[in-house]
Amino acid sequence: LQQHRKEERHQERVVVCRNQEAKRQEGMSSGGISPQQHQLTSVVYGAIRDERYEEAVGLLKVQLQTFPRSRAALSLLGYCLYQTGDFRGAAATYDDLCGVCPEEQEYKLYHAQALYKAGAFAEASKAALRIFFFSGDAATATGDVGDATTRGGHHAQQQQRNNNDDDLRQRVAALRAAIAYGQDQLGTAKAHLDDECLLRDDPDVLTSYAAIATKENRFEDARSLYEAASQTLGVFRADIAVNLALCDYKEGKFASALTQLAAVIERGVRDHPELSVGSTTDGVEVRSVGNSQILQETHLVEAFNLKFAVEYRLCKNVQAAKEALSDMPPRAEEELDAVSLHNAALVDDDPSAAFRKLNFLLSHPPFPPEAYGNLLLFHCKFGYNELAADMIAENGHLTYTFLSADLLEFLEATTIVRTSPQVAFQKYDDLASKHVDKLRKLTKAIQDARVKRGRGEDSSASSSVKTALKDYDEAVEAYMPVLMAQAKIYWELGNYGAVEKLFRQSAEFCSENDSWKLNVAHVFFMQEKFKDAIRYYDAYKKNTSSSRSLLEVPAIVLANLCVSYIMTSQNEDAEELMRAIEKEEEKAAYTTSTSTASSTTSAETNSNNLRSQQQSYHLCIVNLVIGTLYCAKGNFEFGISRVIKSLEPLEKKLGADTWYYAKRCFLAAAEMVSKHMLILKDSSVDDILAFLNECETHGAKVLTVITPTVDPDGKHPAKPPATVTQDARNLKLIFLKIRDSF
């Protein structure tokens, strides 16, 4: 909601401050102010004029130690604290100011407004109720009649007071509507907006109604109101453009949403280059721009956060989502707003840092509604199921406010999956039945809408079909985590037949889902049903690489596909796939070297470089998996030689993924030799020892795990993960003992 022209009022106060400074200069020239007082006043007002609010805060706090009830110092301090984003401090200052000047209603309004911005909605609502409105009738009922001149002067003063009173009523009504909106009391918010003191065609009132409509999922109504407000203003306003993009996002019109956001970002970059948009992505280290008034007016932060949501949630492009956050004007972590901090936690490469950010948000409300559920899901993702269960039990008010019924059931099942897998599976099954019932109803709705469209019975049938299809896709996405959680229980037990049965039961609804196809392929592969695995792996590969590089396909998918080709005597297809991977890696390497030579620093080039570095293991992993296959079939000498060759050169190919596959082959060979089930040639042992020596040299900084242990709450210190050097030394010791023993 629009904050009832608060910024304009604050700017007016700055002008008043400047006028007061001029008067003080006149007073000093006549002997009314000491030179020291004049100098301090000039410094304070100069800092406010130049938006150096932190400096002004320090000076004013020192002044208040001498004059704790100074109206001017308290007023300026409250304003400066508000501008720096310290709304709690501003609220406390304005509260003190209300004690000094209890008759000044403006200060009560600023007090309530600061509490609202601090998220203390209940306190803000009480503070707004304390604001007193003067009555015109009562004011004119006192005093003598006097002469005509006196009556005229009283009349002018009364008219001015009534005008000020009307303005105050409007601002208070808008503030109370904003407070009710923040508390999700949409009916109360509408009632305040319907107050007769507010003009129906005022742009701020229109945008407030639009915000309520957005929260009620009436996106068409919201769009109409935003467009009406924009037409009334007659100029581009960034906040309205961002809200229009939000309506498009909610309705699934992602291209339109991105277009709106691009316009906001482009205008912000053009009008305010000092905000350094994109400098972090380009690799340039710049100072924080802080949460300045200019940054708030451009609404660049909101635009980039919404762009992040499109990329992360809908396009599932994590790298593009990270770039959306890094393109924001640079700010220190402690300066980030709640939404930006939440989004940064979702894509943070350090899980412990992600936990720290989400825990901070929960301890400093208000926070995004998704933060609580995401924190619980993070706990479950990293194996802290018991902590998640404790959080749910200890935070009942958050659980039933921010978690949907389906998500709560899913989390309750996930938290007991280790201790009671059978009970957890039953809970998942009950939840899956609800999802399946919903999917069947949506399927019927789609069929009915298509029939009506074919018969021409309903002019809006086409839009009904689109809406039904959108709801169906969302329902499938909600069903997939439940299905996969069920399958995981059987998968970890090695019961791949039961997993296949689960997937066959869900094929009616999920057969077009890429995640479903991929996991079905994995199940067939583990059961050595290689022809079926090829069918699903190949379909997934073609769907993923049709519009992007082959390197966008996960390396293990390509490796399993190659193995499936080999196991079904389709060696030519396997070789062709490997040649295609090699060609793509060479192309990516050439692009990287060319970009480095030309010293290009664009965001797109940096993205390509990062992607090529992350995806440089594809051919290596394919060869590793093939080598592992030969080892599994008993041909250790050829399999291990293939593994060693695939990791050349070690300084480029050695990583957590590649080492995971390589060490399994060495351990399996050592186990077979120790059981006298395999005899390795001396040359093979020498090759293994030489390879492990190189791994020891190059693996000092290479971790053996992709995701190290995390600290979810500051009470579980993360253990430092092992490095490849440590693993290589242990393996070398094993093979030295084997060589000496035999």
Secondary structure as UniProt FT lines:
FT   TURN            4..5
FT   HELIX           6..29
FT   TURN            30..31
FT   HELIX           35..49
FT   TURN            50..51
FT   HELIX           53..66
FT   TURN            68..69
FT   HELIX           71..84
FT   HELIX           87..100
FT   TURN            102..103
FT   HELIX           105..117
FT   TURN            118..119
FT   HELIX           121..129
FT   HELIX           136..140
FT   HELIX           148..182
FT   TURN            183..184
FT   HELIX           186..193
FT   TURN            196..197
FT   TURN            200..201
FT   HELIX           203..215
FT   TURN            216..217
FT   HELIX           219..233
FT   HELIX           238..250
FT   TURN            251..252
FT   HELIX           254..271
FT   HELIX           273..275
FT   TURN            277..283
FT   HELIX           293..298
FT   HELIX           300..309
FT   HELIX           310..314
FT   HELIX           318..326
FT   HELIX           333..335
FT   HELIX           338..346
FT   HELIX           351..363
FT   HELIX           370..381
FT   TURN            382..383
FT   HELIX           385..394
FT   HELIX           396..402
FT   HELIX           405..415
FT   TURN            416..419
FT   HELIX           421..455
FT   TURN            459..460
FT   HELIX           461..492
FT   TURN            493..494
FT   HELIX           496..510
FT   TURN            511..512
FT   HELIX           514..526
FT   TURN            527..528
FT   HELIX           530..545
FT   HELIX           550..552
FT   HELIX           555..567
FT   TURN            568..569
FT   HELIX           571..597
FT   TURN            598..599
FT   HELIX           603..614
FT   TURN            615..617
FT   HELIX           618..632
FT   TURN            633..634
FT   HELIX           636..646
FT   HELIX           650..653
FT   HELIX           656..674
FT   TURN            675..676
FT   HELIX           682..698
FT   TURN            700..701
FT   HELIX           724..741
//
